[in-house]
Amino acid sequence: MDVLNVAKHGNSVLLLAGLAVAVLMIISLLALFMYWRQRSMIDKLQQELQRTVQAGRAQLETEVLLRTVQLTELTHHLQTAREDERHRLARNLHDDLGALLTSAKLDAARIKSRLADRAPEALELLAHLVSTLNSGIALGRSIIEDLRPSALSNLGLVATLEILTREFAENSGVEVHCALEPVELEVSAELMVYRLVQEAITNITKYARAQHVWVRLATDNGQVEVSVRDDGVGFDASVQPRSAYGLVGMRFRVEAEGGTLALVSAPGQGTLIQVKLTPVCGRHDRRNNTRPS
């Protein structure tokens, strides 16, 4: 009897052990299933989140591109309107103010001839008046040229840049080295190049403390290249300066003409501004005042 009871007890223990193992296996399988299910849900959520982020990024890039295009077009429109306004002011100054000053100068000359014998003491005052009128006429011409350079339409871009750089060298004492070749550009692009060089040498006068400036205009590898380089103090190009609006405006004006602008500078290493533009062939040739056949 004792042996039989021990055998029954042993079978019961084995049965319970088997049931425990089965229960543990079932629990493990359930835990594994829950883990797999949770992992699948997490993967789906991550994929959905990634798709949402990618869609948002694509939309943001599209909006940034659209805003950039709109800003470029706005810059081009504002620049065109600004140049049109300058042209109008230059024409008014030339036609109205120039005519008034010239007429006043002629009247002063007539008065001087009539008072030569009658009032010699007035001759000195008239001479001073004529000198003042001549200074006013010269100032008016300078303002007109600054508003709308007549040399650009009469002599071309190369001659206009030569005049600009020569006057800059005479007024500033900076030695300017020019390498200017005739190029084919749209009229608006020529005006943009002139303004860019003008602004660049103005910045050199204000900030660079340079001794030498190199201005280059040429066609290289099918593109028109314009560059202004100086040996001044330079600056850290990786740091955005507070007064960077001039450079930003310059970049947008170049991009509005379909070009690219590169700026290279470092402290003590001077500054290089380089622009690349697409040339336009078959344009009116100002040098012989004829159109190519």
Secondary structure, 3 states (H helix, E strand, C coil): CHHHHHHHHHHHHHHHHHHHHHHHHHHHHHHHHHHHHHHHHHHHHHHHHHHHHHHHHHHHHHHHHHHHHHHHHHHHHHHHHHHHHHHHHHHHHHHHHHHHHHHHHHHHHHHHHHCCCCCCHHHHHHHHHHHHHHHHHHHHHHHHHHHCCHHHHHCCHHHHHHHHHHHHHHHHCCEEEEEECCCCCCHHHHHHHHHHHHHHHHHHHHHHCCCEEEEEEEEECCEEEEEEEECCCCCCCCCCCCCCHHHHHHHHHHHHCCCEEEEEECCCCCEEEEEEECCCCCCCECCCCECCC
